[in-house]
Amino acid sequence: MAGLNVAATWVGTGALGPGWRSVVWVQGCPFRCRGCMSPDWIPDVPARAVRPAELAAELLADPAVDGLTFSGGEPMQQAAGLAELARVARGVREVSVVCFTGHRLEGLRARPPGPGVRDLLGMVDVLIDGRYVAALDDGRGLRGSSNQRVHHLTGRLAGCGYDFAGRDRSAEIVIDGRAALLIGVPPPLLLPAFDTAVDQVRTSHIGGKP
């Protein structure tokens, strides 16, 4: 059974898809898109090693959770583990799955970049594909830039009323221990303001200030 190399998780958010969702961000991405909002999660380095069944129990600990969102990093780099995670989770309760990827859907189907890609696509309800292009970031929808596409691979979320491509963006800032986590695709100007605030907090801690 494939394990997962996880950068971060969060249980319970409305910022990354319809309903009440848990999120897993995997570590490692081959694309290095300019302006990526998660540059710390690009290097393919060891982070948190976890088994899919263990992670499924963690992500479903809140009984209100009715969906999972996979992001990163690049989920297709760990497709086999994420497919198993989705399979185990659906053995507990019926959850929808939203997945981001820098790959195009046609390429994933024709030339899977690694093991488990077809299995993961078979578990995903909505796939948001394509690399992030900062110049095409129009501030709309759950995709980061207008070149990215929203694919309903099943009908599970097709009639839910959630506008993946055109809705007003929302994001949440949460504190997990000593780390600040921005959840969601940020509206314009939020990411630089968030980065500035985090840098100021780091500077004050390093300087020994309260």
N, C-alpha and C positions, 0 to 999 in steps of 0.2 A: 504494500500500500504506500502510495507516494505521500511524503510529508510536505509541509509548507514552510517557507521562509517568509515570515510576516513582519512588515514594518510597523503596523499599528492596527488596532481594531477599535470599534466603538459600538456599543449596544444602545439602540434607541435614538433615531433621528428622523426628522421629516425633510432634511435638506438634500437627500440624494436619491430621490425617487418617490413614488406614491406610497401612501400609507406610513407605517411606523417600521423603520428598517434598522438592521444591523449592518455594519460595514467592515470589510477587511481590505486593507491595503497591503499588497505584497511588495517585497523588496526586490529591486532589480529591474532595469528597463534598458533595452538596446537603442532607443531612439534619441534621447538627449535633445528634446525639442527646446528651442530657444524660448525662454519665458516660462518654462515648466513651473507649476506652483509647488512641486514636491521634489526639489533637486536632491535632497538628502536620501531619497528613496530610489534614485537612479542607479548607483553603484551596485553591482552584483556581489554583495558581501553578506556574510552571515548576520542575521538579525535574531528574530525569535523563531526557533524551530518548534513546530507544533503539529500534531496529528490531526487530520480532518475531523475525526469523530470527537476529539477533545474540543476543537474549535467550534464545531457545530453546537455542542452543549453550552459553550460560553455565549455564543451569539444568540441563542434561543432562550437564555436565562430569563429574559423579560417575556412573560406570556403574551404581551400585546404586540410583539414583533411579528409582522406578517410578510416581511420581505428581506432579502439579502442584496447588498450591492458589493461588487468586486471592482476594485480599482488598484492603483499602485503609484509607482512601479508599472509593470506590464503583466496583467493577469495571464496572458497566453504563454508566458515563460513558465508558469506553474499550473498549466491547464489540468493535468491529471489530478493533482491534489484538490484543486477547486471543484472539479467535477464530482469528486468523491465527497467533498464537503456539502455540496448542494444535494447530492443523493441521500446522505445521512440526514440532513436537515429535513428533507421532505418525507423521510420516514417518521419524523416526529410530528410535523404539522405541515399543512399546505402553505408554502411560501413562494412568492415570486422572486425571480432572480434578474437583476440588472447588472450588466458587465460593460466596463469601458475597455477599449483596446486601441493601440496605435496602428494596428494592422487594418487592412481593408477586408471586409467579409469575403469578397471573391477570392482573395489570396489565401485566406484561412481555409476555405473549402478546397481550393485547387492544390495548394502546396502548404499543408500545415507546418508551422515552424517548429513543432516539437510534439512529443507524445501527449495524448489526451485531448488535443484540440477539438477533434470531432465530438468526443464525449462531452466536453464542456459546452460546445455550441448546442448540443442536444438538451442541455439543462437550462440554457439561458432563455428568458422570455423577451428581454429587450437588450440589444447590443448597440452600443454607441461606438462607431468605428472612425478611424483616421487619426493622423498625427495632429497635435495642437499647432496652430499657426497664429502667432500673436497678432499679426496684422489683420487677421480675419476674425478676431474676437469681437463680436457685435454685442456682447453683454446679454444675450438672450438664451434661454433654454438651459437644459442640463448638459448640452455639449459645450465644449470650451471655445470652439471657433466654428464659423459657418460652413467650413468645408467638411466638418464631421457630420456623419449621418446617423439617423435613428432607425434601427431595424426592429420591427416586431417579429420575432422568430416564432412566437406562438400567439394565440389570441388571448392569453391570460390577462394582459394589461391593455389590450387594444381599446376596450370600451370603458376604461376606468375614469376617463375625463381629465387625465393628467397630460398637459401639453409639454412633451419632452423637448421640442424644438423651439417653441416661441414664448414660453412662460417667463414671467419676471423671475430673476434669479433670487435665491435666498441662501444664506450660509449661517452656520453656527460656530461660535468660538467657545471651546470648552477647555477646562483645566484638568489635566490628568496627572496628579502628583505635582511634579515640578515642570511638567511639559504643557505647552499650549498647543491645541490642535484645532485647525480650521477645517470644518466639515462642510462640504458642498462645493459647487462651482461658483467662485466668488463674483459678486457684482463688480462693475468697474470701480477702481480706486480702493476696493477693500483690501486686496492682497498687499499692495505696497504699504498701506497704513498698518496692516497686521504685522508685516515684516519689520517695520520701523519700531512698533511697540515692543515686539519680542526682543529686538536688538537693544533697546533701551533698558529693558528688564535685565538682560544678560549683563550689560555694562554695569548696572547698579550692583548686581550680585558680585561681579568680579571685583568691583571697587570696595566692597564691604559696606555699602550703604544699605539702609533699611529698605 
